[in-house]
């Protein structure tokens, strides 16, 4: 079935496989994920009870956690060679054996608006946690190794409780399933397709240059203070940059992050300002997307990414797919409401990794030439003669 019709359990399980990063790693890791996501569901309820009205994202957080729990359940079942629909044979009324079972067949009732969690919902979640613990215990004790029927029975118990909990929370599991698939594709797509550049429809003089060569190098002033200069087409651009911190950390090279955002995301108000490529032909875009506030937002993104990257050796040795999902979601949260918030997480990751690769090069060599290519969505760096 397509995404516009009712989704089947086996259909969902097959689509979840496309973003499965546990292939060949056995049941242990996805079971840890399942138990952890059940715990996250309990945590959301706890936070709502504790913070009441101050917790404003409860509804969306609960729906996302249901989706994550379902994804791990489907993954455990797949590794155990258990089709999800086989757990609900009785739901195939009027259908033949082997047909799929839809999520709507498991939740035929009309779903109401989600309210503050009730005691019954909390008890159901605790029962769900206990069932997840039983599954984990069986895997640790290897009691499921040669007993597909037993693991299927335990998965059915977990799924039954998940349905009950979602009913009590006024959530449809089909909605949660679709959200989990969208989330996984946003982060780990089966095929990476670059979206159109954000300024394609604007005059050439208002577009970010599709190709740039920027020389970046360090100088030392008479007072011993070090600063960074940038030169493009034999013209100096930007200000002389220092670290602006008590303990030097080479932040003066951080403009490489802005150029990486320009190269990979096709977005960088800072680079537009440096190169005088603001989109002035549309006043709303000029002010709302390329103005001073957008520049400050991007500087905030660069500072946040730098702070995290510094704790991880500026992501040395990291490759696409390795960066934390939570970290990437936090980065994109910075630009909420701006045109770049539509960019997928995997594209943000590419921009961040390429920016940090250039930064590591400059930390080591103290100078280099950036090659920015918006057509190829890439930024590289090479050495220059002294």
C-alpha positions in Angstrom: 0.0 0.0 0.0 1.1 3.5 -0.7 1.5 6.3 1.9 -1.9 7.8 1.1 -3.9 4.6 2.1 -4.2 2.7 5.3 -0.8 1.4 6.3 -0.2 -2.3 7.0 1.9 -3.7 9.7 4.1 -5.7 7.4 4.3 -2.7 5.0 5.6 -0.6 7.9 8.1 -3.3 9.0 9.5 -3.5 5.5 9.8 0.3 5.2 11.5 0.4 8.6 14.1 -2.0 7.3 15.3 0.6 4.9 16.6 2.7 7.7 17.7 -0.1 9.9 21.3 0.4 11.2 21.3 -2.8 13.3 21.6 -5.3 10.4 23.7 -8.3 11.3 24.1 -7.2 14.9 21.6 -9.6 16.5 18.7 -8.9 18.9 20.6 -7.2 21.8 21.0 -3.7 20.4 17.5 -3.2 19.0 16.1 -4.7 22.3 18.1 -2.1 24.2 16.6 0.5 21.9 13.0 -0.8 22.5 13.4 -0.9 26.3 15.0 2.6 26.2 12.1 4.1 24.1 9.5 2.6 26.5 11.5 4.3 29.2 11.3 7.6 27.2 7.5 7.3 27.1 7.4 7.0 30.8 9.8 9.9 31.1 7.5 12.1 29.0 4.5 11.3 31.3 6.7 12.1 34.3 7.7 15.4 32.9 4.2 16.3 32.1 3.0 15.5 35.6 5.9 17.4 37.1 5.9 20.5 35.0 2.2 20.6 34.0 1.4 23.6 31.8 5.1 24.5 31.5 5.7 21.4 29.4 4.4 22.7 26.1 5.6 19.9 23.7 4.0 17.0 25.4 1.6 15.9 22.6 4.2 15.9 19.9 6.8 14.3 22.2 4.5 11.4 23.1 3.6 10.8 19.5 7.3 10.7 18.5 8.1 8.3 21.4 5.3 6.0 20.3 6.7 6.0 16.8 10.2 5.3 18.1 9.0 2.4 20.3 7.1 0.9 17.3 10.2 1.2 15.1 12.3 -0.8 17.5 9.5 -3.4 18.0 9.3 -3.9 14.3 13.1 -4.2 14.1 13.3 -6.8 16.8 10.5 -8.7 15.2 12.2 -8.6 11.8 15.5 -9.9 13.2 13.6 -12.7 15.0 11.9 -13.5 11.6 8.5 -12.6 12.9 6.2 -10.6 10.5 4.3 -8.0 12.5 1.0 -8.9 10.9 1.4 -12.5 12.1 1.0 -11.3 15.7 -2.6 -10.4 14.8 -4.0 -13.2 12.7 -7.5 -12.6 14.0 -7.5 -9.1 12.6 -7.6 -10.5 9.1 -11.3 -10.9 9.0 -12.5 -11.7 5.5 -8.9 -11.9 4.3 -6.6 -14.8 3.4 -3.7 -16.0 5.4 -0.6 -14.0 4.6 -2.5 -10.8 3.9 -1.3 -7.7 5.7 -3.1 -6.3 8.8 -3.7 -2.5 8.9 -3.0 -0.3 11.9 -6.6 0.9 11.6 -7.9 -2.6 12.1 -6.2 -2.6 15.5 -7.5 0.8 16.4 -10.9 1.3 14.7 -12.2 3.8 17.2 -12.1 7.6 16.5 -9.2 9.2 18.3 -9.8 12.2 20.5 -7.5 15.1 21.5 -4.6 14.1 23.8 -5.1 15.3 27.3 -3.1 15.2 30.5 -2.1 11.6 31.3 -4.4 9.7 33.6 -3.5 7.1 36.2 -4.6 4.2 33.9 -2.2 5.4 31.2 0.6 5.5 33.7 -0.2 1.9 34.8 -0.3 0.7 31.3 3.1 2.2 30.6 4.5 0.5 33.6 3.1 -2.8 32.4 4.6 -2.0 29.0 8.0 -1.4 30.7 7.7 -4.7 32.5 6.9 -6.6 29.3 9.9 -5.0 27.7 12.0 -6.1 30.6 10.8 -9.7 30.2 11.7 -9.6 26.5 15.2 -8.3 27.4 15.6 -11.0 30.1 14.8 -13.7 27.6 17.3 -12.4 25.2 20.0 -12.2 27.9 19.1 -15.7 29.0 19.1 -16.9 25.4 15.7 -18.5 25.9 14.5 -17.2 22.5 17.5 -18.5 20.5 15.7 -21.5 19.0 12.1 -20.6 20.0 10.5 -18.3 17.5 7.0 -19.0 19.0 8.0 -17.7 22.4 9.5 -14.5 21.2 6.5 -13.9 19.0 4.2 -14.3 22.0 6.2 -11.8 24.0 6.3 -9.4 21.1 2.5 -9.7 20.9 2.2 -8.8 24.6 4.3 -5.7 24.1 2.3 -4.7 21.0 -1.0 -5.3 22.8 0.1 -3.0 25.6 1.4 -0.5 23.1 -2.1 -0.4 21.4 -3.8 0.0 24.8 -1.4 2.8 25.8 -1.9 4.6 22.6 -5.7 4.3 22.9 -5.4 5.8 26.4 -3.2 8.6 25.1 -5.6 9.2 22.2 -2.8 8.5 19.7 -3.1 6.4 16.5 -0.2 4.0 16.0 -0.5 4.6 12.3 0.2 8.3 12.8 3.1 7.3 15.1 4.4 4.8 12.4 4.4 7.5 9.7 6.2 9.9 11.9 8.9 7.3 12.7 9.4 6.6 9.0 9.7 10.3 8.2 12.1 10.8 11.1 14.3 7.9 10.0 14.3 9.1 6.4 15.2 12.6 7.5 18.3 11.2 9.3 19.2 8.0 7.5 17.6 8.1 4.0 17.8 5.1 1.7 18.7 7.5 -1.1 20.2 11.0 -0.6 18.7 13.6 -3.0 19.8 17.2 -2.6 17.0 19.7 -2.5 17.0 22.7 -4.8 19.2 25.6 -3.8 17.2 28.2 -1.9 18.1 31.1 -4.2 17.7 29.4 -7.6 14.8 31.6 -8.5 16.7 34.9 -7.8 18.9 37.0 -10.2 22.5 35.8 -10.5 23.8 38.8 -8.6 21.6 37.9 -5.6 22.6 34.2 -5.5 25.4 32.7 -3.4 28.3 32.1 -5.9 28.1 28.6 -7.1 31.9 28.3 -7.0 34.3 30.1 -4.6 38.0 29.9 -3.8 38.8 31.5 -0.4 42.3 31.7 1.1 42.3 31.7 4.9 45.5 32.3 6.8 46.8 33.4 10.2 48.9 36.4 11.0 50.6 37.6 14.2 50.4 41.2 15.3 53.2 43.2 16.9 51.7 42.6 20.3 51.8 38.8 19.7 48.1 38.5 19.2 47.1 36.1 16.4 44.3 36.9 14.0 42.9 35.4 10.8 42.5 37.0 7.4 40.4 35.9 4.4 41.0 36.7 0.8 38.7 35.9 -2.2 39.6 36.9 -5.8 42.5 39.0 -4.4 40.1 41.0 -2.2 40.2 40.8 1.6 36.7 40.0 3.0 35.4 40.2 6.5 37.0 41.4 9.6 40.2 40.3 11.3 39.1 37.5 13.5 40.4 36.5 16.9 39.1 33.8 19.3 37.2 36.3 21.6 37.8 34.0 24.6 40.1 33.9 27.6 41.7 30.6 26.6 42.6 30.4 22.9 40.8 27.6 21.0 41.3 28.6 17.4 37.7 29.9 17.0 39.1 32.6 14.8 39.0 30.0 11.9 35.2 29.4 12.5 34.1 31.1 9.2 34.8 27.7 7.6 31.5 26.6 9.2 29.6 29.4 7.4 31.1 28.5 4.1 30.2 24.9 4.7 26.6 25.8 5.3 26.7 27.8 2.1 28.2 25.0 0.1 26.1 22.1 1.4 22.9 23.7 2.6 22.9 26.6 0.1 22.2 28.8 3.1 24.4 31.3 4.9 23.2 34.8 5.8 26.8 35.5 7.0 28.3 34.5 3.7 25.7 36.6 1.8 26.6 39.6 3.9 30.3 39.1 3.4 29.9 38.7 -0.4 27.1 41.3 -0.7 24.7 38.8 -2.2 21.5 39.7 -0.2 18.2 39.1 -2.0 17.2 42.7 -2.2 14.7 42.2 -5.1 12.3 40.8 -2.5 12.0 43.0 0.6 10.5 40.3 2.8 13.3 37.8 1.9 15.9 40.5 2.3 14.8 41.4 5.8 13.4 38.1 7.1 15.9 35.6 5.6 19.1 37.6 4.9 18.9 40.3 7.6 20.7 40.9 10.9 18.6 38.5 12.9 19.3 35.7 10.5 23.0 36.5 10.7 22.9 36.3 14.5 21.0 32.9 14.3 23.7 31.5 12.0 26.4 32.7 14.3 24.6 31.0 17.2 24.5 27.7 15.2 28.2 28.0 14.5 29.0 28.7 18.1 26.8 25.8 19.3 28.3 23.3 16.8 31.8 24.5 17.7 31.2 23.9 21.4 29.9 20.4 20.8 32.6 19.5 18.2 35.4 20.7 20.6 34.4 17.9 23.0 34.7 15.3 20.2 38.0 16.3 18.6 36.0 18.3 16.0 34.4 15.1 14.8 37.7 13.6 13.6 37.0 10.1 12.2 33.3 10.7 12.1 31.5 9.8 8.9 27.9 10.4 7.5 25.5 8.7 9.8 27.6 8.9 12.9 26.6 12.2 14.5 24.0 12.2 17.3 20.4 12.5 16.2 19.7 14.7 19.2 22.6 17.0 18.4 21.4 17.4 14.8 17.8 18.1 15.9 19.1 20.7 18.3 21.1 22.4 15.5 18.0 22.5 13.3 15.9 23.9 16.2 18.1 27.0 16.0 16.8 27.9 12.6 13.2 27.1 13.2 11.1 29.5 11.1 13.8 30.2 8.6 14.0 28.8 5.1 16.7 26.3 6.0 14.6 24.5 8.6 13.3 22.4 5.7 16.7 21.0 5.1 16.9 17.3 6.1 19.1 16.3 9.1 21.4 14.2 6.9 22.2 17.4 4.9 23.0 19.3 8.1 25.3 16.5 9.1 27.2 16.7 5.8 27.6 20.5 6.2 28.8 20.1 9.8 31.3 17.3 8.9 32.7 19.2 6.0 33.1 22.4 8.0 34.9 20.6 10.8 37.2 18.8 8.4 38.3 22.2 7.1 38.6 23.5 10.6 40.9 20.6 11.6 43.1 21.3 8.6 43.5 24.9 9.5 44.2 24.1 13.1 47.1 22.0 11.9 48.4 24.1 9.0 47.3 27.6 10.0 46.4 28.4 6.4 44.6 26.9 3.5 42.4 27.5 0.4 38.8 26.6 0.6 37.1 25.3 -2.6 33.4 25.9 -2.3 31.1 24.2 -4.8 27.3 24.7 -4.4 26.6 22.6 -7.5 28.3 19.5 -6.0 27.3 20.5 -2.5 30.8 20.2 -1.3 33.6 22.1 0.4 37.2 21.0 0.4 40.4 22.6 1.6 44.0 22.4 0.3 47.3 23.8 1.4 48.9 26.9 0.0 52.5 28.0 -0.3 53.8 30.2 2.5 
